[in-house]
Amino acid sequence: MSWRALSTRLWLFGLLLVAGLGVTFYLALGRIAKSSITQQLLHQEQIIARAEASNIMSFFQAFGDSTAVLAQLHSMERKDAVTAQDMDAFVEQWRDSDLVGGVVLTDRHGVVLFNSNVLGTRDVGKSLRDRDYFVWAKSQPKEGEYFIGTPVVSRTGASKGQVIVPVASPVYQNGVFTGVVVASVKLNSLTKHHLELMRVSDQEDVYLTNQSGEILYSNSAPDSVGSNIFEFLPGLKDTLKPAEEGNLQTKAHLKAYSPISLGSQNWSLVTVSSVRDVVSLTTSVYVRLAIMLLLVFLTILLFGIVTSREMERKLK
């Protein structure tokens, strides 16, 4: 066998060997990069879910304290003209946030006596005695506490017909229960305000559920409100627990969830993003690896050609 034929075979063998090793490294490094980016996205989703849940809890704490202060004003005991003025001032304080529908004051039987809301209407006379917050207020030994009620459809005021979260505080006069102050937080506005500001991607789905798994809010499927979260996200059935946080990866989605503790209630905030987001982020990594592999391949090819010609020249 001539030296030329032998060198050509060795060069081709080395070229194929380098190409095979390059492809192997390309696939291995790509898989590592995909796994790393997936874990980073899951971690990022978990942090965002935790932060959004914390924001909602902080809002209700501040709003609950504000409602309790209103309930302790002497005008709430007297139930006179000043009562309406103080309630109007309370509504004006929160008007710009677009989170509060209004506030009402009931008598000791749960009948609405005063109503102040963002529309300026005075819808009174409705009974709220069957609401959980009124039952709670009647059982309180003193004023100064607040209660976050179960989300309900409002029966009165500017939020009538909308899903609201009532925040209530009892009113006492000389140690005797005389009624309850109830302020309404518009759930849809609240969730949009706090949940839409922090998202991993524009395609991320956000769900807010109660402790039974009932969907209270969904940015991507409004018709799902009232349904069970496990019907839409079956993968969560064995993992999502009230008052717990975590994340998981399925074949098509990355999911993270975080608890929202509101007194006796334990809501859950669930964020869902598509695995396609990972693919889009890893595309640039694969492209760079492919370019590097091509450059290495071309360099070896060029080196082999130059070396072969140089050896032929010396053998002549």
Rosetta blueprint (number, residue, H / E / L):
1 M L
2 S L
3 W H
4 R H
5 A H
6 L H
7 S H
8 T H
9 R H
10 L H
11 W H
12 L H
13 F H
14 G H
15 L H
16 L H
17 L H
18 V H
19 A H
20 G H
21 L H
22 G H
23 V H
24 T H
25 F H
26 Y H
27 L H
28 A H
29 L H
30 G H
31 R H
32 I H
33 A H
34 K H
35 S H
36 S H
37 I H
38 T H
39 Q H
40 Q H
41 L H
42 L H
43 H H
44 Q H
45 E H
46 Q H
47 I H
48 I H
49 A H
50 R H
51 A H
52 E H
53 A H
54 S H
55 N H
56 I H
57 M H
58 S H
59 F H
60 F H
61 Q H
62 A H
63 F H
64 G H
65 D H
66 S H
67 T H
68 A H
69 V H
70 L H
71 A H
72 Q L
73 L L
74 H H
75 S H
76 M H
77 E H
78 R H
79 K L
80 D L
81 A H
82 V H
83 T H
84 A H
85 Q H
86 D H
87 M H
88 D H
89 A H
90 F H
91 V H
92 E H
93 Q H
94 W H
95 R H
96 D L
97 S L
98 D L
99 L L
100 V E
101 G E
102 G E
103 V E
104 V E
105 L E
106 T E
107 D L
108 R L
109 H L
110 G L
111 V E
112 V E
113 L E
114 F E
115 N E
116 S E
117 N E
118 V L
119 L L
120 G L
121 T L
122 R L
123 D L
124 V L
125 G L
126 K L
127 S E
128 L L
129 R L
130 D L
131 R L
132 D H
133 Y H
134 F H
135 V H
136 W H
137 A H
138 K H
139 S H
140 Q L
141 P L
142 K L
143 E L
144 G L
145 E L
146 Y L
147 F E
148 I E
149 G L
150 T L
151 P L
152 V E
153 V E
154 S L
155 R L
156 T L
157 G L
158 A L
159 S L
160 K L
161 G L
162 Q L
163 V E
164 I E
165 V E
166 P E
167 V E
168 A E
169 S E
170 P E
171 V E
172 Y E
173 Q E
174 N L
175 G L
176 V E
177 F E
178 T E
179 G E
180 V E
181 V E
182 V E
183 A E
184 S E
185 V E
186 K E
187 L H
188 N H
189 S H
190 L H
191 T H
192 K H
193 H H
194 H H
195 L H
196 E L
197 L L
198 M L
199 R L
200 V L
201 S L
202 D L
203 Q L
204 E L
205 D E
206 V E
207 Y E
208 L E
209 T E
210 N L
211 Q L
212 S L
213 G L
214 E E
215 I E
216 L E
217 Y E
218 S E
219 N L
220 S L
221 A L
222 P H
223 D H
224 S H
225 V L
226 G L
227 S L
228 N E
229 I H
230 F H
231 E H
232 F H
233 L L
234 P H
235 G H
236 L H
237 K L
238 D L
239 T L
240 L L
241 K L
242 P L
243 A L
244 E L
245 E L
246 G E
247 N E
248 L E
249 Q E
250 T L
251 K L
252 A L
253 H E
254 L E
255 K E
256 A E
257 Y E
258 S E
259 P E
260 I E
261 S E
262 L E
263 G L
264 S L
265 Q E
266 N E
267 W E
268 S E
269 L E
270 V E
271 T E
272 V E
273 S E
274 S E
275 V L
276 R H
277 D H
278 V H
279 V H
280 S H
281 L H
282 T H
283 T H
284 S H
285 V H
286 Y H
287 V H
288 R H
289 L H
290 A H
291 I H
292 M H
293 L H
294 L H
295 L H
296 V H
297 F H
298 L H
299 T H
300 I H
301 L H
302 L H
303 F H
304 G H
305 I H
306 V H
307 T H
308 S H
309 R H
310 E H
311 M H
312 E H
313 R H
314 K H
315 L H
316 K L
